[in-house]
Amino acid sequence: MSLIEDLQWRHAVKAYDPTKKVSQENVDKIVEAARFAPTSSGLQPFKILIVENQALKEELAKGALNPDCMRECSHVLVFAAWDRYTEERIDKVYDFTTDERELPRGRFGSYTEKLKSIYLNEAAERNFAHTARQTYIALGLALAQAAELRVDSTPAEGFDNHVVDTVLQLEKHGLKSVSLMYVGVADSSRDWISTMKKVRIPKEDFVVEYK
């Protein structure tokens, strides 16, 4: 199967079967695809929180636009970005990178100092706007991997970030929620969009070419 065929297969599921679970193996593969997402300067300034616990899902559902999806899916993946860049966070990533490559720490010092001069002088809100954008690359890869595995999924921004951040205590980890991904097994009797024709805007309205 090609990637295009996988993407043609998927749709944003509107209802899940609460009696069925996605295997841990497939959840791990979806998260692994997201872990390999490219990010600005390789900093990977976000984490993915995997929520399977039903009581937690019930709490999160209080702030969801589609609470039934939140409650009934197998797992909720929460894409949460750093609330801001810090010297410690930048150094930790680059120290790990140099150690893994068996290079001396500080090998990329001139570059990390440049990053710090940019990010550490910005307001936290501007930092977060940047880290949050990185999460969408990972979300896209996670959705593609789920499609390849034929795991039903739904990307979601329709939720109360404050509820998610509070329930999962993200502030103490220096994180803020950005987007969600529901994974599970679609309930074909209630997933009303599944029988509809998949529609994308025409290529001529989507692509602008400069030759």
Z-matrix of the N, CA and C atoms (Angstrom, degrees):
N
C 1 1.467
C 2 1.532 1 109.87
N 3 1.331 2 116.90 1 141.43
C 4 1.454 3 120.57 2 178.16
C 5 1.522 4 110.01 3 -91.85
N 6 1.330 5 115.34 4 164.01
C 7 1.463 6 119.57 5 177.59
C 8 1.520 7 110.52 6 -59.53
N 9 1.339 8 117.77 7 -41.58
C 10 1.456 9 120.64 8 -179.68
C 11 1.529 10 110.28 9 -60.46
N 12 1.322 11 117.39 10 -42.28
C 13 1.463 12 120.77 11 178.07
C 14 1.526 13 111.06 12 -63.04
N 15 1.335 14 116.42 13 -39.24
C 16 1.467 15 120.12 14 177.80
C 17 1.526 16 110.63 15 -62.34
N 18 1.323 17 115.89 16 -42.69
C 19 1.464 18 119.73 17 -178.74
C 20 1.522 19 111.39 18 -70.96
N 21 1.315 20 116.69 19 -31.91
C 22 1.467 21 119.58 20 175.67
C 23 1.527 22 111.04 21 -67.52
N 24 1.326 23 116.05 22 -28.42
C 25 1.474 24 120.31 23 179.77
C 26 1.517 25 111.82 24 -70.83
N 27 1.319 26 117.88 25 -39.96
C 28 1.459 27 120.98 26 -169.23
C 29 1.524 28 112.33 27 -76.37
N 30 1.313 29 114.48 28 156.97
C 31 1.458 30 122.29 29 168.31
C 32 1.519 31 107.67 30 -151.63
N 33 1.314 32 116.44 31 164.86
C 34 1.462 33 120.93 32 179.52
C 35 1.529 34 108.39 33 -79.30
N 36 1.316 35 115.57 34 100.72
C 37 1.471 36 121.77 35 -175.16
C 38 1.530 37 110.36 36 -62.66
N 39 1.330 38 115.52 37 138.15
C 40 1.468 39 120.96 38 -177.76
C 41 1.527 40 113.46 39 -103.61
N 42 1.332 41 118.07 40 -10.12
C 43 1.470 42 120.56 41 179.21
C 44 1.520 43 109.14 42 -155.35
N 45 1.325 44 116.00 43 136.49
C 46 1.466 45 122.07 44 -178.27
C 47 1.516 46 111.43 45 -115.92
N 48 1.317 47 114.94 46 154.17
C 49 1.457 48 122.14 47 175.66
C 50 1.533 49 107.96 48 -86.60
N 51 1.336 50 117.92 49 110.03
C 52 1.470 51 120.04 50 -175.39
C 53 1.523 52 113.93 51 -69.30
N 54 1.327 53 117.89 52 -10.98
C 55 1.468 54 120.29 53 -178.77
C 56 1.526 55 112.29 54 -88.20
N 57 1.332 56 116.92 55 -6.29
C 58 1.466 57 119.81 56 -175.34
C 59 1.523 58 110.87 57 -116.48
N 60 1.334 59 115.41 58 142.96
C 61 1.461 60 121.53 59 -176.27
C 62 1.527 61 110.77 60 -119.71
N 63 1.306 62 115.01 61 149.26
C 64 1.462 63 121.64 62 171.28
C 65 1.520 64 107.47 63 -84.10
N 66 1.320 65 116.72 64 137.85
C 67 1.463 66 119.96 65 -177.63
C 68 1.520 67 111.12 66 -64.50
N 69 1.329 68 115.40 67 150.47
C 70 1.458 69 120.04 68 177.51
C 71 1.516 70 110.69 69 -60.24
N 72 1.325 71 116.66 70 -35.02
C 73 1.466 72 120.68 71 178.88
C 74 1.526 73 110.94 72 -59.41
N 75 1.323 74 116.86 73 -44.09
C 76 1.459 75 119.27 74 -179.13
C 77 1.521 76 112.29 75 -71.99
N 78 1.328 77 117.02 76 -37.58
C 79 1.469 78 119.46 77 175.11
C 80 1.519 79 110.17 78 -60.33
N 81 1.318 80 116.46 79 -43.28
C 82 1.462 81 120.78 80 178.98
C 83 1.522 82 111.42 81 -60.94
N 84 1.327 83 117.53 82 -39.66
C 85 1.466 84 120.87 83 -179.89
C 86 1.524 85 111.33 84 -67.49
N 87 1.313 86 116.38 85 -39.24
C 88 1.463 87 120.50 86 178.37
C 89 1.524 88 110.76 87 -63.09
N 90 1.327 89 115.73 88 -44.95
C 91 1.465 90 120.29 89 179.78
C 92 1.525 91 110.50 90 -67.69
N 93 1.327 92 116.71 91 -35.99
C 94 1.464 93 120.06 92 179.79
C 95 1.523 94 110.72 93 -64.71
N 96 1.328 95 117.15 94 -38.49
C 97 1.459 96 119.96 95 176.81
C 98 1.523 97 110.28 96 -60.88
N 99 1.330 98 116.30 97 -42.57
C 100 1.462 99 120.55 98 178.46
C 101 1.528 100 111.23 99 -65.34
N 102 1.326 101 116.54 100 -35.16
C 103 1.475 102 120.59 101 -179.03
C 104 1.520 103 111.72 102 -64.13
N 105 1.329 104 116.49 103 -26.11
C 106 1.459 105 120.30 104 -179.49
C 107 1.529 106 112.56 105 -92.24
N 108 1.313 107 117.32 106 10.07
C 109 1.459 108 120.15 107 179.08
C 110 1.524 109 110.58 108 -65.03
N 111 1.330 110 117.03 109 139.40
C 112 1.464 111 119.27 110 174.16
C 113 1.524 112 110.15 111 -70.09
N 114 1.326 113 116.14 112 142.76
C 115 1.466 114 120.28 113 178.67
C 116 1.521 115 109.03 114 -139.40
N 117 1.307 116 115.73 115 159.14
C 118 1.459 117 122.01 116 -177.52
C 119 1.527 118 110.86 117 -58.10
N 120 1.328 119 115.77 118 123.06
C 121 1.476 120 123.34 119 -179.81
C 122 1.528 121 112.70 120 59.61
N 123 1.329 122 116.85 121 16.43
C 124 1.456 123 120.67 122 178.84
C 125 1.513 124 114.46 123 66.46
N 126 1.330 125 117.34 124 20.27
C 127 1.472 126 120.17 125 -174.04
C 128 1.523 127 113.01 126 -80.46
N 129 1.327 128 117.85 127 -20.01
C 130 1.467 129 122.02 128 -179.41
C 131 1.530 130 109.96 129 43.93
N 132 1.342 131 116.67 130 64.85
C 133 1.465 132 120.37 131 -171.48
C 134 1.525 133 114.11 132 -85.01
N 135 1.300 134 116.69 133 50.20
C 136 1.462 135 120.34 134 179.35
C 137 1.518 136 109.79 135 -159.51
N 138 1.313 137 115.10 136 167.79
C 139 1.463 138 121.91 137 174.59
C 140 1.520 139 108.85 138 -132.08
N 141 1.337 140 115.37 139 159.83
C 142 1.455 141 121.00 140 173.30
C 143 1.520 142 107.70 141 -113.59
N 144 1.319 143 115.97 142 123.99
C 145 1.457 144 121.41 143 177.08
C 146 1.521 145 107.97 144 -102.33
N 147 1.322 146 116.57 145 129.08
C 148 1.455 147 122.38 146 -176.58
C 149 1.528 148 108.20 147 -104.23
N 150 1.325 149 116.04 148 114.69
C 151 1.466 150 120.50 149 -177.18
C 152 1.530 151 109.01 150 -109.63
N 153 1.316 152 115.50 151 112.02
C 154 1.455 153 122.03 152 175.59
C 155 1.525 154 110.90 153 -111.68
N 156 1.319 155 116.97 154 -26.49
C 157 1.460 156 123.22 155 -177.84
C 158 1.528 157 110.70 156 -57.98
N 159 1.329 158 116.64 157 123.88
C 160 1.458 159 120.35 158 -174.03
C 161 1.520 160 112.63 159 -67.16
N 162 1.305 161 117.87 160 -37.10
C 163 1.463 162 120.21 161 179.30
C 164 1.523 163 111.02 162 -62.91
N 165 1.325 164 116.12 163 -39.95
C 166 1.463 165 119.60 164 177.52
C 167 1.519 166 110.95 165 -66.79
N 168 1.326 167 117.05 166 -40.35
C 169 1.465 168 120.02 167 178.51
C 170 1.531 169 110.53 168 -61.90
N 171 1.322 170 116.86 169 -37.24
C 172 1.462 171 120.49 170 178.34
C 173 1.530 172 110.52 171 -63.69
N 174 1.319 173 116.35 172 -39.71
C 175 1.459 174 120.45 173 177.86
C 176 1.522 175 111.16 174 -67.24
N 177 1.320 176 116.10 175 -43.77
C 178 1.467 177 120.19 176 179.35
C 179 1.519 178 111.34 177 -63.97
N 180 1.323 179 116.99 178 -33.57
C 181 1.458 180 121.85 179 -177.11
C 182 1.521 181 112.70 180 -63.11
N 183 1.324 182 117.32 181 -20.90
C 184 1.464 183 120.81 182 -179.86
C 185 1.525 184 111.60 183 -62.39
N 186 1.332 185 116.37 184 -22.08
C 187 1.459 186 119.58 185 179.71
C 188 1.513 187 113.16 186 -113.67
N 189 1.334 188 117.72 187 15.68
C 190 1.465 189 121.20 188 -175.58
C 191 1.521 190 111.68 189 -95.84
N 192 1.335 191 115.99 190 142.44
C 193 1.454 192 120.70 191 176.00
C 194 1.528 193 110.70 192 -68.52
N 195 1.343 194 115.36 193 -35.51
C 196 1.473 195 120.85 194 174.29
C 197 1.522 196 107.32 195 -119.22
N 198 1.336 197 117.22 196 81.74
C 199 1.466 198 120.02 197 -174.58
C 200 1.523 199 113.72 198 -63.55
N 201 1.333 200 117.28 199 -29.04
C 202 1.469 201 118.98 200 179.92
C 203 1.522 202 111.02 201 -65.15
N 204 1.323 203 117.35 202 -40.11
C 205 1.477 204 120.17 203 176.30
C 206 1.521 205 110.42 204 -59.52
N 207 1.332 206 115.41 205 -43.70
C 208 1.460 207 120.59 206 -179.38
C 209 1.521 208 110.85 207 -61.61
N 210 1.308 209 116.95 208 -43.62
C 211 1.464 210 120.82 209 -176.74
C 212 1.526 211 112.27 210 -73.02
N 213 1.331 212 116.39 211 -39.73
C 214 1.455 213 120.65 212 -166.34
C 215 1.531 214 114.93 213 -96.41
N 216 1.330 215 117.73 214 -14.90
C 217 1.466 216 118.28 215 177.88
C 218 1.527 217 109.78 216 -68.30
N 219 1.298 218 115.65 217 164.90
C 220 1.461 219 120.84 218 -179.22
C 221 1.528 220 111.68 219 -72.59
N 222 1.327 221 115.86 220 -47.21
C 223 1.466 222 121.72 221 -178.95
C 224 1.527 223 109.60 222 -140.80
N 225 1.312 224 115.93 223 145.75
C 226 1.460 225 122.09 224 170.62
C 227 1.524 226 107.48 225 -109.11
N 228 1.328 227 116.09 226 122.48
C 229 1.460 228 120.56 227 174.71
C 230 1.520 229 107.60 228 -99.24
N 231 1.315 230 116.14 229 122.55
C 232 1.456 231 121.94 230 -179.33
C 233 1.523 232 108.29 231 -105.12
N 234 1.324 233 116.26 232 119.59
C 235 1.464 234 121.80 233 176.96
C 236 1.527 235 106.90 234 -93.14
N 237 1.327 236 115.59 235 111.75
C 238 1.461 237 121.24 236 -174.50
C 239 1.525 238 109.92 237 -123.18
N 240 1.320 239 116.33 238 127.24
C 241 1.467 240 121.67 239 -175.37
C 242 1.528 241 111.55 240 -97.84
N 243 1.323 242 115.15 241 157.34
C 244 1.462 243 120.16 242 172.81
C 245 1.527 244 108.41 243 -55.06
N 246 1.317 245 116.43 244 140.62
C 247 1.462 246 119.37 245 177.61
C 248 1.524 247 111.37 246 -72.58
N 249 1.335 248 116.72 247 -23.71
C 250 1.456 249 120.91 248 173.85
C 251 1.524 250 108.98 249 -168.76
N 252 1.308 251 116.07 250 164.16
C 253 1.463 252 121.19 251 173.70
C 254 1.524 253 109.11 252 -81.51
N 255 1.328 254 116.06 253 145.34
C 256 1.459 255 121.25 254 174.04
C 257 1.524 256 108.22 255 -136.02
N 258 1.297 257 115.22 256 160.55
C 259 1.461 258 120.30 257 177.57
C 260 1.527 259 110.29 258 -58.89
N 261 1.335 260 115.96 259 -41.57
C 262 1.463 261 120.80 260 -177.65
C 263 1.521 262 111.24 261 -64.63
N 264 1.316 263 116.80 262 -40.73
C 265 1.463 264 119.89 263 -178.67
C 266 1.529 265 111.07 264 -67.16
N 267 1.308 266 116.38 265 -43.61
C 268 1.467 267 119.85 266 179.19
C 269 1.522 268 110.50 267 -63.31
N 270 1.333 269 116.63 268 -45.53
C 271 1.467 270 120.21 269 -179.67
C 272 1.528 271 111.77 270 -64.29
N 273 1.316 272 117.08 271 -38.75
C 274 1.465 273 120.25 272 -179.02
C 275 1.522 274 111.01 273 -60.57
N 276 1.335 275 116.66 274 -43.83
C 277 1.467 276 120.38 275 -179.74
C 278 1.522 277 110.26 276 -64.86
N 279 1.321 278 117.26 277 -45.62
C 280 1.463 279 119.46 278 -176.25
C 281 1.523 280 112.66 279 -75.91
N 282 1.328 281 118.06 280 -29.59
C 283 1.463 282 119.56 281 172.75
C 284 1.523 283 110.40 282 -64.59
N 285 1.328 284 116.01 283 -42.21
C 286 1.474 285 119.93 284 177.80
C 287 1.525 286 110.40 285 -62.58
N 288 1.334 287 115.90 286 -43.39
C 289 1.463 288 120.30 287 -178.17
C 290 1.527 289 111.43 288 -62.55
N 291 1.315 290 116.54 289 -46.32
C 292 1.467 291 118.73 290 -179.20
C 293 1.524 292 111.39 291 -67.85
N 294 1.327 293 117.48 292 -37.11
C 295 1.465 294 120.24 293 177.44
C 296 1.523 295 110.54 294 -62.89
N 297 1.327 296 117.23 295 -43.83
C 298 1.458 297 121.13 296 -179.24
C 299 1.528 298 111.66 297 -65.14
N 300 1.316 299 116.26 298 -31.84
C 301 1.464 300 120.61 299 -178.66
C 302 1.529 301 112.07 300 -92.83
N 303 1.329 302 114.47 301 5.37
C 304 1.466 303 121.37 302 179.82
C 305 1.528 304 111.49 303 56.32
N 306 1.329 305 113.96 304 44.70
C 307 1.453 306 121.94 305 176.54
C 308 1.521 307 108.37 306 -112.92
N 309 1.316 308 117.77 307 156.29
C 310 1.468 309 119.05 308 178.81
C 311 1.520 310 111.12 309 -68.75
N 312 1.324 311 116.28 310 140.27
C 313 1.456 312 119.87 311 175.83
C 314 1.527 313 109.41 312 -60.02
N 315 1.304 314 115.36 313 140.38
C 316 1.457 315 120.23 314 -175.98
C 317 1.515 316 112.82 315 93.56
N 318 1.334 317 117.00 316 -1.44
C 319 1.471 318 121.06 317 -178.80
C 320 1.521 319 110.77 318 -56.86
N 321 1.324 320 117.05 319 -33.31
C 322 1.464 321 121.10 320 -179.88
C 323 1.528 322 111.11 321 -108.08
N 324 1.323 323 115.35 322 28.34
C 325 1.458 324 120.63 323 -174.77
C 326 1.513 325 114.53 324 -57.41
N 327 1.327 326 117.34 325 -40.67
C 328 1.467 327 118.98 326 -178.51
C 329 1.521 328 110.75 327 -64.95
N 330 1.330 329 115.22 328 -33.58
C 331 1.455 330 118.87 329 -179.83
C 332 1.533 331 111.25 330 -74.55
N 333 1.338 332 116.13 331 -44.05
C 334 1.468 333 118.46 332 -179.75
C 335 1.531 334 111.10 333 -65.93
N 336 1.321 335 117.03 334 -32.93
C 337 1.466 336 119.14 335 176.65
C 338 1.523 337 110.82 336 -65.74
N 339 1.332 338 115.74 337 -35.09
C 340 1.461 339 119.32 338 177.20
C 341 1.524 340 110.22 339 -66.51
N 342 1.343 341 116.19 340 -42.73
C 343 1.461 342 119.99 341 177.49
C 344 1.530 343 110.59 342 -59.38
N 345 1.314 344 116.25 343 -45.51
C 346 1.458 345 120.08 344 -178.92
C 347 1.528 346 111.32 345 -62.91
N 348 1.332 347 116.51 346 -38.50
C 349 1.467 348 119.78 347 -179.24
C 350 1.518 349 111.52 348 -65.42
N 351 1.327 350 115.75 349 -26.65
C 352 1.465 351 119.96 350 178.30
C 353 1.522 352 110.94 351 -83.90
N 354 1.336 353 115.58 352 -57.68
C 355 1.463 354 120.24 353 -169.74
C 356 1.517 355 113.88 354 -75.56
N 357 1.323 356 117.90 355 -38.94
C 358 1.460 357 119.05 356 -173.92
C 359 1.522 358 112.42 357 -72.04
N 360 1.337 359 116.32 358 -14.81
C 361 1.462 360 120.12 359 177.83
C 362 1.519 361 112.34 360 -95.33
N 363 1.320 362 116.53 361 1.76
C 364 1.452 363 120.71 362 178.37
C 365 1.531 364 110.69 363 -94.71
N 366 1.316 365 115.82 364 157.92
C 367 1.464 366 120.78 365 174.28
C 368 1.526 367 108.95 366 -67.12
N 369 1.335 368 115.45 367 151.65
C 370 1.465 369 120.19 368 -179.59
C 371 1.524 370 111.22 369 -57.46
N 372 1.329 371 117.21 370 -36.41
C 373 1.467 372 120.53 371 -179.05
C 374 1.521 373 111.25 372 -62.75
N 375 1.317 374 116.87 373 -39.29
C 376 1.467 375 120.62 374 178.95
C 377 1.529 376 110.16 375 -70.57
N 378 1.318 377 117.32 376 -39.21
C 379 1.468 378 121.33 377 174.48
C 380 1.520 379 110.39 378 -56.94
N 381 1.336 380 115.99 379 -48.32
C 382 1.457 381 119.91 380 -176.74
C 383 1.524 382 111.37 381 -65.32
N 384 1.310 383 117.45 382 -36.84
C 385 1.464 384 120.01 383 177.18
C 386 1.527 385 110.31 384 -58.30
N 387 1.318 386 116.26 385 -36.17
C 388 1.467 387 120.84 386 179.67
C 389 1.522 388 111.53 387 -74.95
N 390 1.334 389 117.51 388 -46.93
C 391 1.466 390 119.52 389 -179.48
C 392 1.521 391 111.17 390 -64.84
N 393 1.329 392 116.12 391 -36.47
C 394 1.464 393 119.87 392 -179.28
C 395 1.524 394 111.12 393 -62.32
N 396 1.328 395 116.79 394 -39.33
C 397 1.467 396 119.24 395 -179.22
C 398 1.526 397 111.71 396 -63.03
N 399 1.312 398 117.09 397 -29.85
C 400 1.468 399 119.59 398 -179.96
C 401 1.531 400 111.89 399 -65.25
N 402 1.329 401 116.20 400 -30.08
C 403 1.462 402 119.14 401 -176.37
C 404 1.517 403 112.65 402 -65.86
N 405 1.333 404 116.76 403 -26.96
C 406 1.462 405 119.04 404 -176.73
C 407 1.524 406 112.01 405 -70.17
N 408 1.320 407 116.99 406 -27.15
C 409 1.461 408 119.70 407 175.10
C 410 1.524 409 108.99 408 -64.37
N 411 1.320 410 115.33 409 -45.56
C 412 1.468 411 120.64 410 179.17
C 413 1.524 412 111.29 411 -65.02
N 414 1.327 413 117.23 412 -39.89
C 415 1.460 414 120.93 413 178.39
C 416 1.526 415 110.44 414 -60.29
N 417 1.321 416 116.85 415 -42.81
C 418 1.457 417 120.34 416 179.31
C 419 1.518 418 112.59 417 -61.27
N 420 1.327 419 116.37 418 -42.87
C 421 1.464 420 119.54 419 179.06
C 422 1.524 421 111.23 420 -68.28
N 423 1.328 422 116.57 421 -36.18
C 424 1.464 423 119.78 422 178.26
C 425 1.531 424 110.53 423 -64.59
N 426 1.325 425 117.00 424 -41.48
C 427 1.463 426 120.91 425 178.19
C 428 1.529 427 111.02 426 -63.97
N 429 1.336 428 116.24 427 -40.27
C 430 1.466 429 120.11 428 179.04
C 431 1.522 430 111.22 429 -66.01
N 432 1.335 431 116.41 430 -40.62
C 433 1.468 432 119.37 431 179.00
C 434 1.525 433 110.90 432 -66.29
N 435 1.316 434 116.27 433 -40.05
C 436 1.465 435 119.32 434 177.05
C 437 1.526 436 110.34 435 -60.94
N 438 1.313 437 116.72 436 -40.61
C 439 1.464 438 120.39 437 179.47
C 440 1.523 439 110.98 438 -63.55
N 441 1.323 440 116.81 439 -41.60
C 442 1.463 441 119.62 440 179.30
C 443 1.528 442 110.75 441 -62.66
N 444 1.324 443 116.15 442 -35.71
C 445 1.464 444 121.60 443 179.92
C 446 1.527 445 112.45 444 -82.33
N 447 1.334 446 116.23 445 -4.00
C 448 1.460 447 122.46 446 -175.17
C 449 1.534 448 111.22 447 58.73
N 450 1.319 449 113.75 448 42.15
C 451 1.467 450 121.91 449 173.73
C 452 1.523 451 107.33 450 -101.39
N 453 1.311 452 116.64 451 125.21
C 454 1.460 453 120.81 452 -179.82
C 455 1.526 454 110.44 453 -67.98
N 456 1.333 455 115.48 454 145.01
C 457 1.460 456 118.60 455 -176.19
C 458 1.518 457 111.25 456 -153.56
N 459 1.329 458 114.54 457 164.62
C 460 1.464 459 122.14 458 177.10
C 461 1.528 460 108.52 459 -146.40
N 462 1.328 461 118.50 460 119.69
C 463 1.465 462 119.39 461 170.83
C 464 1.522 463 108.40 462 -79.19
N 465 1.320 464 117.51 463 145.80
C 466 1.472 465 118.81 464 -175.89
C 467 1.525 466 111.71 465 -145.57
N 468 1.322 467 114.48 466 131.32
C 469 1.455 468 122.03 467 166.55
C 470 1.522 469 110.38 468 -113.84
N 471 1.333 470 115.62 469 -4.68
C 472 1.456 471 120.21 470 -177.66
C 473 1.517 472 111.98 471 -81.77
N 474 1.312 473 116.43 472 75.46
C 475 1.464 474 121.11 473 178.43
C 476 1.520 475 109.13 474 -157.12
N 477 1.307 476 115.50 475 161.38
C 478 1.458 477 122.32 476 178.59
C 479 1.530 478 108.01 477 -85.82
N 480 1.327 479 116.02 478 108.98
C 481 1.465 480 120.04 479 -178.34
C 482 1.519 481 112.26 480 -59.06
N 483 1.323 482 115.96 481 -35.47
C 484 1.464 483 119.07 482 -178.69
C 485 1.526 484 110.68 483 -63.47
N 486 1.328 485 116.62 484 -39.67
C 487 1.469 486 119.87 485 178.91
C 488 1.524 487 109.91 486 -63.39
N 489 1.317 488 116.90 487 -48.47
C 490 1.470 489 120.31 488 -179.37
C 491 1.518 490 110.93 489 -61.72
N 492 1.325 491 116.55 490 -46.39
C 493 1.467 492 120.41 491 -178.19
C 494 1.525 493 111.29 492 -62.57
N 495 1.330 494 116.32 493 -37.78
C 496 1.467 495 120.58 494 -178.57
C 497 1.517 496 111.41 495 -72.71
N 498 1.337 497 116.87 496 -48.41
C 499 1.469 498 120.54 497 -178.01
C 500 1.527 499 111.03 498 -60.74
N 501 1.311 500 116.77 499 -41.02
C 502 1.473 501 120.68 500 -177.07
C 503 1.533 502 112.86 501 -92.72
N 504 1.338 503 116.10 502 1.77
C 505 1.473 504 122.14 503 176.89
C 506 1.532 505 111.19 504 53.98
N 507 1.317 506 115.11 505 48.52
C 508 1.466 507 119.79 506 -175.54
C 509 1.525 508 113.11 507 -70.69
N 510 1.327 509 116.86 508 -28.89
C 511 1.460 510 119.58 509 -176.82
C 512 1.528 511 111.91 510 -57.80
N 513 1.326 512 116.10 511 -39.44
C 514 1.467 513 118.09 512 -177.62
C 515 1.528 514 112.09 513 -70.66
N 516 1.323 515 116.67 514 -13.62
C 517 1.464 516 121.40 515 176.04
C 518 1.532 517 111.95 516 -100.65
N 519 1.339 518 115.99 517 4.04
C 520 1.457 519 119.65 518 -179.78
C 521 1.513 520 112.84 519 69.06
N 522 1.335 521 116.87 520 33.78
C 523 1.459 522 122.11 521 -176.59
C 524 1.520 523 111.19 522 -125.77
N 525 1.331 524 115.14 523 157.23
C 526 1.459 525 122.21 524 171.71
C 527 1.523 526 107.85 525 -136.35
N 528 1.317 527 117.01 526 139.03
C 529 1.459 528 120.45 527 179.89
C 530 1.521 529 110.77 528 -69.35
N 531 1.329 530 115.59 529 146.65
C 532 1.463 531 121.61 530 179.80
C 533 1.526 532 110.72 531 -122.18
N 534 1.326 533 116.32 532 -53.13
C 535 1.461 534 120.53 533 -178.80
C 536 1.520 535 109.57 534 -148.69
N 537 1.328 536 114.80 535 167.53
C 538 1.456 537 121.49 536 -179.70
C 539 1.522 538 109.17 537 -124.58
N 540 1.312 539 115.21 538 159.39
C 541 1.458 540 121.50 539 170.52
C 542 1.517 541 107.20 540 -138.28
N 543 1.331 542 115.67 541 116.48
C 544 1.460 543 120.42 542 174.60
C 545 1.527 544 108.07 543 -86.78
N 546 1.317 545 117.10 544 136.37
C 547 1.462 546 121.11 545 173.05
C 548 1.526 547 107.88 546 -128.46
N 549 1.316 548 115.53 547 145.44
C 550 1.452 549 119.24 548 -178.66
C 551 1.513 550 110.70 549 175.08
N 552 1.315 551 114.78 550 -155.30
C 553 1.464 552 121.97 551 178.04
C 554 1.521 553 107.18 552 -118.98
N 555 1.312 554 116.23 553 120.13
C 556 1.462 555 120.67 554 -176.36
C 557 1.519 556 111.42 555 -61.68
N 558 1.329 557 115.41 556 143.00
C 559 1.456 558 122.01 557 172.18
C 560 1.528 559 105.92 558 -93.42
N 561 1.315 560 116.86 559 101.09
C 562 1.459 561 121.11 560 -172.64
C 563 1.526 562 112.73 561 -61.47
N 564 1.327 563 117.55 562 -25.72
C 565 1.465 564 120.00 563 -178.81
C 566 1.523 565 112.35 564 -75.24
N 567 1.338 566 117.27 565 -21.23
C 568 1.467 567 120.70 566 -178.43
C 569 1.526 568 113.74 567 -117.82
N 570 1.323 569 116.65 568 -11.34
C 571 1.470 570 120.59 569 -179.78
C 572 1.521 571 108.36 570 -79.78
N 573 1.320 572 116.09 571 79.77
C 574 1.454 573 122.79 572 -168.10
C 575 1.526 574 114.42 573 -61.42
N 576 1.319 575 117.29 574 -24.68
C 577 1.465 576 119.33 575 -176.88
C 578 1.533 577 112.93 576 -83.07
N 579 1.325 578 116.14 577 -13.66
C 580 1.468 579 119.69 578 -172.14
C 581 1.523 580 113.56 579 -65.34
N 582 1.325 581 117.81 580 -26.81
C 583 1.470 582 120.63 581 -178.37
C 584 1.525 583 112.48 582 -91.80
N 585 1.304 584 116.77 583 -2.39
C 586 1.460 585 120.10 584 -178.65
C 587 1.526 586 110.79 585 -86.07
N 588 1.317 587 114.97 586 151.86
C 589 1.461 588 120.20 587 176.74
C 590 1.519 589 109.79 588 -63.31
N 591 1.340 590 116.05 589 134.68
C 592 1.462 591 120.18 590 175.95
C 593 1.528 592 108.35 591 -74.54
N 594 1.308 593 115.97 592 127.73
C 595 1.460 594 121.10 593 -175.14
C 596 1.522 595 110.38 594 -122.62
N 597 1.312 596 116.05 595 131.73
C 598 1.454 597 122.70 596 172.35
C 599 1.512 598 107.56 597 -127.66
N 600 1.319 599 117.60 598 149.80
C 601 1.456 600 119.04 599 179.05
C 602 1.526 601 108.92 600 -63.40
N 603 1.316 602 118.14 601 148.93
C 604 1.468 603 120.75 602 -177.77
C 605 1.526 604 111.84 603 -59.49
N 606 1.309 605 114.79 604 148.47
C 607 1.466 606 120.34 605 -178.07
C 608 1.514 607 111.20 606 -56.17
N 609 1.336 608 116.42 607 -38.99
C 610 1.463 609 118.97 608 -177.47
C 611 1.518 610 112.16 609 -66.10
N 612 1.328 611 117.06 610 -21.10
C 613 1.461 612 120.66 611 176.52
C 614 1.528 613 112.39 612 -94.39
N 615 1.305 614 115.55 613 -5.58
C 616 1.469 615 121.24 614 -174.45
C 617 1.517 616 112.32 615 -107.32
N 618 1.328 617 116.18 616 -35.13
C 619 1.450 618 121.35 617 -173.86
C 620 1.521 619 110.61 618 -109.95
N 621 1.316 620 116.38 619 132.87
C 622 1.457 621 121.81 620 172.31
C 623 1.516 622 106.94 621 -115.81
N 624 1.309 623 116.70 622 119.63
C 625 1.461 624 121.21 623 -174.29
C 626 1.539 625 110.76 624 -105.90
N 627 1.315 626 114.98 625 139.03
C 628 1.459 627 122.34 626 174.73
C 629 1.512 628 107.22 627 -119.64
N 630 1.313 629 116.92 628 105.23
C 631 1.474 630 120.36 629 -176.29
C 632 1.522 631 110.32 630 -111.49
